[in-house]
Structure formats: C-alpha cells, structure tokens
Amino acid sequence: MKRILLLATVSLFAFHSSNAQTFDEWFNQKSTQKKYLLQQIAALQVYLGYAKKGYNIVTGGINTIRNIKNGDFNLHRDFFNRLKNVNPAIRRYAKVADIIAYQVKIIKQTKLSLQQIRVTKQFTEAELDYCKHVFDTLLDECIKTVEELLLVTTPGELEMKDDERLKRIDGLYADVQDKYSFACSFSEDMGLLAVQRLGEQMEINRSKIVNGIK
C-alpha cells in the first residue's frame, strides 16, 4: 500500500508515458487482470454461500462475475474440497466475506472513477495515463491480497495455527480497507481538480465576454 501511496504523491503533471492509451484500449488490455481477480473473488464467494448474490454484484464492463462460465470454476474445485477440512472458525470468519466485499467495491470504484474523469474532459492524455497507472497498481495489489487470502484459508498451504490464520486475515482486512479508502480518496481528489479547472475555464470565458474578446 505504501507503494501505491508513493505513486499518488508524484506530481500529476510530471507523469508522462510514451505509450499513452485511450480508456477503451486500457480496459481491453487489462481484461485478463480483472478477470483473474474476479475469478478468485467469485471462487471464495461460491464457498461462502454468496454465489447467488455474487453473480449480480458487479454489473456492466470489466468482465462481470455473472459472465464467468462454469468451466472457470473447475479451476477451483480442489480449493473447495480442501476448504472442507479448514477449521469452521477460519472459513466462517466474517472478515473473510468482508475482504471479498471490499475487493468488489474497489473494482467498481476504479471503473466508475476512470469513466467520470474521462467525461469531464479536463485532463491531458498524460494525466489520464497517470490515473490509469495508479489504478493498475491498485488492482495488482488486490490480486495479491486475494491470493494470500486463498492461501491462509486453505489447509496445507501454510504452516500456521488457527490463531495465526485469524490474525493474518485481520491484517488482510485492514489492508483492503486501506486500499478502498485510497481508491475513494484518489477519485475524490481527481473530481475536485476537475471541478476547479472547469470553474477556472468558465471564469476565463466570462471575462472574455465582458471584455468583448473572442
């Protein structure tokens, strides 16, 4: 998370990319990354009894959970079987479900934020590329969190006592809360900057009209 925050503190106007992309190109290029994250989240949701709700959590764009075919879940069959041997106190721990919920919120927040930033038309291509890079990094970190959650809740993967597993889940929960807060804060900052720029442009236009400048 520190790495993400460090990226966010870099000057927005100083960030440039030699391979600037449109938002549509970015979403297509990163579809594999997001599909993998959603598959991992969906796998946990199925086990936790959230399958019925899970298929409808993420709607529109970015490979929704409900569009994942049954074949994709076969990849997690062994995972489900092993989970049967996990201490119920671990597999039913409320924060496991909460972590999943936060991951879905982060995916939805990044998608919505990028769409809104684009619509404002108040940012340069370099600035847009910076925003995409920040959210890319955030999603990469989310994948790592889900992978670790799978390890912690699967017997035989890590030599840990139950209390150690619960403590680690607590740590992952705090981490994903931090990630979600960052996603919301960064989105809000970009929104405020867009409003500020729009206001400045309106003032310039008003001044031109008052002074008869075309």
Buried (B, 14 or more C-beta within 10 A) or exposed (E): BEEBEEBBEEEBEEBEEEEBBEBEEBBEEBEEBBBBBBBBBBBBBBBBEBBEEBBEBBEEBBBBBEEBEEEBBEEBEEBBEBBEEBBEEBBEBEBBBBBBBBBBBBBBBBBEBBEEBBEBEBBEEBBBBBBBBBBBBBBBBBBEBBEBBBBBBBBEEEEBEEEEBBEBBEEBBEBBEBBBEBBBEBBEEBBEBBEEBEEEEEEEEEEEEEEEEE
